[in-house]
Amino acid sequence: MGGDGSVLDDELRWDRRFDRLIVVAPYVILAAAAGFALAQPVVSWQDRVVMPSLTAAAVVWLWIGFPSVTVAAARPWWLWMVYFAGLIALETALVLRSEFYVVFLATAFMRAFLVLPTMAAFAVALVSSLVIYTLPGGLPPARPGCR
């Protein structure tokens, strides 16, 4: 310590920085993933339209759902489950377009354990993990004759 602040002041400063990180990190991760995904030479013109649209929808969803840590702390857990269901749905749609968006799924983990009860946070982590480990290569093709 520099002598002009107490341990409590240092802890409060750290908490404020961490709160800012939790709010800002998903946007930075999403922007980086979108940049890498769209920079690929094999991206079709449909993906060049759909990926930015889904990315914009994810930005809006992030902003509506988690504008600040103080707002986040005041919401009931069931409303958070709606938020995380929408977030994971958007993340899944993005991962199906490009595997670069897999890193964006980490935002669900990061935020779930901050705002949800433990079991609900583990449920979000489970669903996010299923998406991370099953979808980056795309959905398997349907076999003829299978329903």
C-alpha positions in Angstrom: 0.0 0.0 0.0 1.1 3.5 -0.6 0.3 4.7 2.9 -2.5 7.1 1.8 -5.2 4.5 1.6 -6.5 1.7 3.9 -6.9 -1.9 3.1 -10.6 -1.3 2.7 -10.0 1.4 0.1 -7.8 -1.0 -1.8 -10.5 -3.7 -1.7 -13.1 -1.2 -2.9 -10.9 -0.1 -5.8 -10.4 -3.8 -6.7 -14.1 -4.5 -6.5 -14.9 -1.5 -8.8 -12.3 -2.7 -11.3 -13.6 -6.2 -11.3 -17.2 -4.9 -11.7 -16.1 -3.0 -14.8 -14.3 -6.0 -16.1 -17.4 -8.2 -15.7 -19.5 -5.6 -17.6 -17.0 -4.8 -20.4 -15.3 -8.2 -21.1 -18.2 -9.8 -23.0 -18.3 -6.9 -25.4 -14.5 -7.1 -26.0 -14.7 -10.9 -26.4 -17.6 -10.6 -28.8 -15.9 -7.9 -30.9 -12.7 -10.0 -31.2 -14.7 -13.1 -32.1 -16.7 -11.3 -34.8 -13.5 -9.7 -36.2 -11.8 -13.1 -36.5 -14.9 -14.8 -37.9 -15.5 -12.2 -40.6 -11.9 -11.9 -41.5 -11.9 -15.5 -42.8 -11.6 -15.7 -46.6 -14.1 -18.5 -46.9 -17.0 -16.6 -45.2 -20.1 -16.7 -47.5 -22.1 -13.5 -48.3 -24.9 -14.9 -46.2 -22.6 -15.2 -43.2 -21.3 -11.7 -43.8 -24.9 -10.5 -43.3 -26.1 -13.0 -40.6 -23.0 -12.9 -38.3 -23.0 -9.1 -37.8 -26.8 -9.2 -37.3 -26.5 -11.9 -34.7 -23.5 -10.1 -33.1 -25.6 -6.9 -32.9 -28.5 -8.8 -31.3 -26.0 -10.3 -28.8 -24.7 -6.8 -28.0 -28.3 -5.6 -27.4 -29.1 -8.7 -25.3 -25.9 -8.1 -23.2 -26.7 -4.5 -22.7 -30.4 -5.0 -21.7 -29.6 -8.0 -19.5 -26.5 -6.8 -17.7 -26.1 -3.0 -17.8 -24.2 -2.8 -14.5 -23.3 -5.0 -11.6 -25.6 -3.0 -9.2 -28.6 -3.5 -11.5 -27.6 -7.2 -11.9 -27.6 -7.8 -8.1 -31.2 -6.6 -7.8 -32.9 -9.1 -10.2 -34.6 -12.3 -9.1 -32.9 -15.6 -10.2 -35.7 -16.7 -12.5 -35.4 -13.5 -14.5 -31.7 -14.3 -14.8 -32.5 -17.8 -16.2 -34.5 -16.1 -19.0 -31.5 -13.8 -19.7 -29.1 -16.8 -19.8 -31.4 -18.8 -22.0 -31.5 -16.0 -24.5 -27.7 -15.4 -24.2 -26.9 -19.1 -24.8 -29.4 -19.2 -27.7 -27.6 -16.3 -29.4 -24.2 -17.8 -28.6 -25.3 -21.1 -30.1 -26.5 -19.4 -33.3 -23.1 -17.6 -33.5 -21.1 -20.8 -32.9 -23.0 -22.5 -35.6 -21.8 -19.8 -38.0 -18.2 -19.7 -36.9 -16.2 -21.5 -34.2 -14.5 -18.3 -33.3 -17.5 -17.5 -31.2 -16.9 -20.4 -28.9 -14.8 -18.0 -26.7 -17.9 -15.8 -26.3 -19.6 -18.7 -24.5 -17.3 -18.1 -21.5 -19.3 -15.0 -20.7 -22.2 -17.2 -19.7 -20.0 -19.0 -17.2 -18.5 -15.7 -15.9 -21.7 -14.0 -15.3 -23.8 -17.0 -14.1 -21.6 -17.6 -11.0 -21.9 -14.0 -10.0 -25.6 -13.5 -10.1 -27.3 -17.0 -9.8 -27.7 -19.4 -6.9 -25.1 -22.2 -7.1 -27.3 -24.9 -8.7 -28.8 -22.5 -11.3 -25.2 -21.3 -12.1 -24.1 -24.9 -12.6 -27.1 -25.5 -14.9 -26.0 -22.5 -17.1 -22.5 -23.9 -17.0 -23.7 -27.4 -18.1 -25.7 -26.0 -21.0 -22.8 -23.7 -22.1 -20.4 -26.7 -21.9 -22.7 -28.8 -24.1 -22.6 -26.1 -26.7 -18.9 -25.6 -26.4 -18.1 -29.3 -26.8 -20.7 -30.3 -29.4 -21.3 -27.4 -31.8 -18.0 -25.9 -33.0 -17.8 -28.3 -35.9 -21.4 -27.7 -36.7 -24.3 -30.0 -36.3 -23.8 -33.5 -37.7 -25.5 -34.1 -41.0 -28.8 -35.9 -40.9 -28.6 -39.5 -42.1 -31.1 -40.6 -44.7 -33.9 -42.6 -43.2 -33.4 -41.2 -39.7 -36.0 -39.1 -38.0 
